[in-house]
Amino acid sequence: MKTSDFEYELPPELIAQEPAAVRDACRLLVMDRRTGALEDRIFRDIVNYVRPGDLFVVNETRVLPARLLGAKRGTGGAAEVFLLREVFDREPKTGSSAVWEVLVKPGKRLKPGSGAIVDFADALGNVALSAEIIDWAEGGARGERIARLTTTQPSLDEALHAVGHTPLPPYIHDYTGDEELYQTVYSRRVYSRRESSAAAPTAGLHFTPELIDRVREAGAGWETVELEVGLDTFRIVDEDDPTAHQMHTEFYTVPGRTAEAIARTKADGGRVIAVGTTSVRSLESAWSAEAGRVLPCERATTSGSTFHVVDALITNFHVPRSTLMMLVSAFSTRDHVMAAYEHAIAERYRFFSFGDAMFIE
C-alpha cells in the first residue's frame, strides 16, 4: 500500500467554507463497510439506523480560542501567536501568567533572546494579554517557541476569550460567521471552561440537542470521551510508504462511565458507534488486550491496525493522503472508501470540516 493510493481529485468548490444553515440538515452518505453499498440521506436520518442497545461515543472537547492577533511591542508591527499546548514544567502557573508552546508569525522578528513581546487588545482597544517569547521549544520541527503569557485581566481564561479567535483549518478562507458553529452542541452543554483542542471533532458538528434526544428515544446510549485535537490532524502524509509516517500523539481521557457502558453494550450485543475519528482513536487506544475490554484511562494515543471496539463510524470527508483517510479505509476497505468518495464528488457533497458526513456501518 502506498500513500498515493489515498489520493483523489477534489474540485475546490466542494470544500465547504461555512457550515450548513441547520446542523442536522447536511447530507449523509451511508456506506455498508462490508459490501460498499451506498445510500444518500440527510444527517438527521441517522436516527433511522439506530438499533436499540447501540451506544454513541462522542468527543466532548472544546476548541481553544488559540489564534491571537496582536502587535509587537515597540514597533507596532502585526504579529500572530498560535497556542499549541500549555507547558507546566518551566515555571509555576498563576492566575495571571502561564507558559505555552506556540507558533509565531513573523518568525524572524519574534525570536527568543530578543526581548520580543506581543500585545493583544480587546474589543475596546485595551491590552488584555501579552506574550513574551522566552525560548525555543525542544524538538520543535516547525520553529515552535516558548512564550510567557501575562494579563491584567482577572484571569488568563478571561483574557484569552477577550482577544482570542477560534482557529479554523487552513482550507477554510475568510469565514466571518458565528465561531460557536465550529463547536459541538454537547461541548457547550457540558462546558466547564476547559478548552484544549486546536481543531474541532467535526463529525459531531452535525448533531443538535433535539437529534441527540431522538437518538436516545430510539434506544441508544450516549457517552463521551475527551481527546485534545492537535494541529497535526491536518498534516498530510509526505512519505511514499505510509508506515514510515511519524504519527502524532494526542492526550485523551476515557471515563469509567464510558468504559462500563461499552462493556455492557458489547455484552448485550449492541454496537459501539464512534462519532468521529477522534473518538475512534480514544477508544481503540484504551483497549486492553489483557483485560479484553476498554479501560478507563488518561494518556496519549497509540497507533494500531486492528479494531477491537468500534462497530460503526460517523465521520466527515477527509483530506487526500491523510492518516484519517487511511483510518477510515482500514475500518472498511480502501476500494470501498475511494468508491464512496468518487460517488460523493459526483453527487456534489460538501467536503472537510464544515462539510457533509458519512455513516459507515
C-alpha positions in Angstrom: 0.0 0.0 0.0 1.3 3.5 -1.0 0.3 6.9 0.2 -0.6 7.7 -3.4 -3.4 5.1 -3.1 -5.2 7.6 -0.9 -5.0 10.5 -3.4 -8.1 11.8 -5.1 -9.0 14.9 -7.2 -11.4 17.3 -5.4 -12.9 20.3 -7.2 -12.1 23.3 -4.9 -15.7 24.5 -4.9 -16.7 21.3 -3.0 -14.6 22.4 0.0 -17.2 23.8 2.4 -16.4 27.3 3.5 -19.2 27.6 6.0 -21.4 25.2 8.0 -24.9 24.0 6.9 -27.6 26.5 7.8 -29.1 23.9 10.1 -26.6 21.5 11.7 -28.5 18.2 11.1 -29.7 19.2 7.6 -26.4 18.5 5.9 -26.2 15.4 3.7 -25.3 11.9 4.9 -23.7 9.2 2.8 -24.4 5.8 4.4 -22.0 3.0 3.5 -22.1 -0.7 4.3 -18.4 -1.2 5.2 -18.5 -4.9 4.2 -20.2 -4.5 0.8 -19.5 -0.9 -0.1 -23.3 -0.3 -0.8 -24.2 3.4 -0.6 -27.3 5.4 0.3 -27.8 9.2 0.0 -29.6 10.6 3.0 -29.9 13.7 5.3 -27.9 13.7 8.5 -31.0 13.7 10.8 -31.9 10.4 9.1 -29.1 8.8 11.3 -31.9 8.0 13.8 -33.3 5.5 11.3 -30.2 3.5 11.5 -30.1 3.3 15.3 -30.8 -0.1 16.9 -32.0 -0.4 20.5 -28.9 -1.2 22.6 -26.5 0.8 20.4 -24.0 3.2 22.1 -22.9 6.5 20.6 -19.5 7.7 21.9 -18.6 11.4 21.2 -15.6 13.6 21.8 -16.7 16.4 24.1 -13.6 18.5 23.7 -13.9 22.3 23.0 -11.7 24.3 20.7 -9.4 26.8 22.5 -9.5 30.4 21.1 -5.9 29.8 20.3 -5.3 32.2 17.5 -4.0 35.5 18.9 -3.6 38.6 16.5 -1.7 41.4 18.0 1.2 43.9 17.6 4.8 43.7 18.5 5.6 45.9 21.4 7.9 48.8 20.5 7.3 48.7 16.7 3.6 48.1 16.4 4.2 45.5 13.7 1.4 43.0 13.1 2.1 39.6 14.8 0.3 36.3 15.4 0.8 33.8 18.2 -0.9 30.4 17.9 -1.2 28.5 21.2 -0.2 24.8 20.9 -0.1 23.4 24.4 0.5 24.6 27.9 3.9 23.9 29.5 3.8 23.1 33.1 7.5 22.3 34.0 9.0 25.7 33.1 7.7 27.9 36.0 4.7 28.0 38.3 1.4 28.9 36.8 -0.5 31.8 38.4 -3.9 33.3 37.9 -2.3 36.0 35.7 0.5 34.1 33.9 1.3 30.8 32.3 3.8 29.3 29.9 2.8 27.9 26.5 4.4 26.3 23.5 3.4 28.5 20.5 3.8 29.1 16.8 4.5 32.7 15.7 4.4 35.0 12.7 6.6 36.6 11.6 9.1 34.1 12.9 12.2 36.2 12.0 11.1 39.1 14.2 9.9 37.0 17.2 13.0 35.2 18.3 13.9 34.1 21.9 16.5 36.4 23.5 15.4 39.4 21.5 13.1 40.7 24.2 10.1 40.2 21.8 6.7 40.8 23.3 3.4 40.8 21.5 0.4 42.7 22.9 -3.2 41.7 22.2 -6.0 44.2 22.6 -9.7 43.6 23.4 -12.7 45.0 21.6 -12.2 48.3 23.3 -8.6 48.6 22.2 -7.1 47.9 25.7 -4.2 45.5 26.0 -5.7 42.4 27.7 -2.9 39.9 27.1 0.8 39.9 26.3 3.1 37.1 25.1 6.9 37.3 25.8 8.9 34.9 23.6 11.4 33.4 26.0 12.8 30.2 24.4 12.8 27.7 21.6 10.6 24.6 22.1 12.7 21.4 22.5 12.5 19.4 19.3 10.2 21.9 17.6 10.4 21.0 13.9 8.3 24.0 12.8 10.2 26.6 14.8 7.9 26.4 17.9 8.7 28.9 20.7 8.0 29.0 24.4 6.1 32.1 25.4 5.1 33.5 28.8 1.5 34.8 28.7 0.6 37.5 31.2 -2.6 39.5 31.7 -4.0 42.3 33.8 -7.5 40.7 33.5 -9.0 38.8 36.4 -7.8 35.6 34.8 -5.9 34.3 31.7 -9.0 32.5 30.7 -11.0 35.7 30.5 -8.2 37.4 28.7 -8.0 34.6 26.1 -11.7 34.9 25.4 -11.4 38.7 25.1 -8.7 38.6 22.5 -8.5 35.1 21.0 -10.1 33.6 17.9 -11.2 30.1 17.2 -8.7 28.6 14.8 -10.1 27.2 11.6 -8.5 24.7 9.2 -6.2 26.2 6.5 -8.6 25.2 3.7 -11.4 27.4 5.2 -10.9 31.0 4.0 -12.4 34.3 5.3 -15.2 32.7 7.4 -16.9 35.5 9.4 -19.8 33.6 10.8 -20.5 32.5 14.4 -17.4 30.8 15.7 -19.6 28.7 18.0 -20.7 26.8 14.9 -17.2 25.3 15.0 -18.0 23.8 18.4 -20.3 20.8 19.0 -23.5 21.4 20.9 -22.7 18.9 23.5 -19.4 20.6 24.3 -21.4 23.7 25.1 -23.8 21.8 27.2 -21.0 20.3 29.4 -18.8 23.4 29.1 -16.7 23.8 32.2 -14.2 26.4 30.8 -11.8 23.6 29.9 -10.8 24.2 26.3 -7.7 22.4 24.9 -8.1 21.5 21.3 -6.7 23.2 18.2 -9.4 21.8 16.0 -13.0 20.6 16.4 -14.1 17.0 16.3 -16.1 17.8 13.2 -18.2 14.7 12.8 -20.1 15.9 15.9 -20.9 19.3 14.5 -24.0 17.9 12.8 -25.8 17.0 16.0 -28.5 19.2 17.5 -29.9 18.8 21.1 -33.1 17.6 19.5 -31.4 15.0 17.4 -29.5 13.7 20.4 -32.8 13.3 22.2 -34.2 11.4 19.2 -31.2 9.0 19.2 -31.8 8.3 22.9 -35.5 7.8 22.3 -34.6 5.2 19.7 -32.9 3.2 22.4 -29.3 4.2 22.1 -26.9 5.2 24.8 -24.8 8.4 24.7 -21.4 8.6 26.4 -18.3 10.7 26.0 -14.5 10.7 25.7 -12.2 13.7 25.5 -9.3 13.9 23.1 -7.3 17.1 22.7 -7.2 17.5 18.9 -3.8 18.9 17.7 -2.8 20.8 14.6 -1.1 17.7 13.2 -4.6 16.3 12.5 -4.4 18.4 9.3 -1.0 17.1 8.2 -0.9 15.0 5.1 1.5 12.0 4.7 4.6 13.0 2.8 6.3 9.6 2.7 5.6 7.2 -0.1 5.3 4.4 2.4 2.6 5.4 4.9 4.2 3.1 7.6 7.2 5.5 7.6 5.0 8.4 8.6 5.6 9.7 12.1 2.2 9.5 13.8 1.4 12.3 16.3 0.1 11.5 19.7 -2.8 13.3 21.4 -3.8 13.3 25.1 -7.2 11.6 25.7 -9.5 10.6 28.5 -11.9 7.7 28.7 -14.0 8.0 31.8 -15.0 5.0 33.9 -18.7 5.5 33.0 -17.9 5.3 29.3 -15.8 2.1 29.7 -18.5 0.5 31.7 -21.2 1.4 29.1 -19.1 -0.1 26.3 -18.7 -3.3 28.3 -22.4 -3.5 28.8 -23.1 -2.7 25.1 -20.8 -5.4 23.9 -22.1 -8.0 26.4 -25.7 -7.3 25.2 -24.9 -7.5 21.5 -25.2 -3.8 20.8 -22.9 -1.7 18.5 -20.4 1.0 19.6 -20.9 3.9 17.2 -17.9 6.3 17.3 -18.8 9.9 16.4 -15.6 11.0 14.6 -12.1 9.6 14.2 -11.0 11.3 17.4 -13.5 9.0 19.3 -12.1 6.0 17.4 -8.5 6.9 18.4 -9.5 7.3 22.0 -11.5 4.0 22.2 -9.0 1.9 20.3 -6.1 3.3 22.3 -7.9 2.5 25.5 -8.5 -1.1 24.5 -6.6 -3.6 26.8 -5.9 -6.9 25.2 -5.0 -8.3 28.6 -8.3 -7.3 30.1 -10.3 -7.9 26.9 -12.1 -4.6 27.2 -11.8 -0.8 27.2 -10.3 0.5 30.4 -10.8 4.0 31.9 -7.6 6.0 31.4 -5.9 9.3 30.8 -2.9 9.1 28.5 -1.5 9.6 25.0 -3.0 7.8 22.0 -1.3 4.8 20.4 -1.3 3.6 16.8 -2.6 0.2 15.6 -4.2 -1.5 12.7 -6.9 -3.7 14.3 -10.3 -2.5 15.5 -11.4 -4.1 18.8 -14.1 -1.6 20.0 -15.8 0.4 17.3 -18.6 -1.2 15.2 -19.8 1.8 13.2 -18.4 5.2 12.5 -19.8 8.7 11.8 -17.2 10.8 10.1 -16.7 13.7 7.6 -14.9 13.5 4.3 -11.2 13.8 4.8 -8.2 15.4 3.1 -6.4 13.3 0.5 -3.2 11.5 1.6 -4.2 12.0 5.3 -3.9 9.5 8.1 -7.7 10.0 8.6 -8.3 8.7 5.1 -6.2 5.7 6.0 -8.0 5.1 9.2 -11.4 5.1 7.5 -10.1 2.8 4.8 -8.8 0.4 7.4 -12.3 0.4 9.0 -13.8 -0.7 5.7 -11.6 -1.2 2.6 -9.6 1.2 0.6 -11.6 0.3 -2.6 -15.0 0.9 -0.8 -13.9 4.2 0.6 -12.4 5.5 -2.6 -15.6 4.5 -4.5 -17.7 6.3 -1.8 -15.6 9.5 -2.3 -16.0 9.2 -6.0 -19.7 9.0 -5.6 -19.8 11.9 -3.2 -17.8 14.1 -5.6 -20.2 13.2 -8.5 -23.2 14.0 -6.3 -21.6 17.3 -5.2 -21.3 16.6 -1.5 -19.6 19.2 0.6 -16.2 18.2 1.9 -14.0 18.6 5.0 -14.7 20.3 8.4 -17.8 22.3 7.5 -18.9 19.7 5.0 -21.3 16.7 4.9 -21.0 13.4 6.7 -20.7 9.6 6.2 -22.1 6.8 8.3 -20.1 3.7 7.9 -21.8 0.6 9.4 
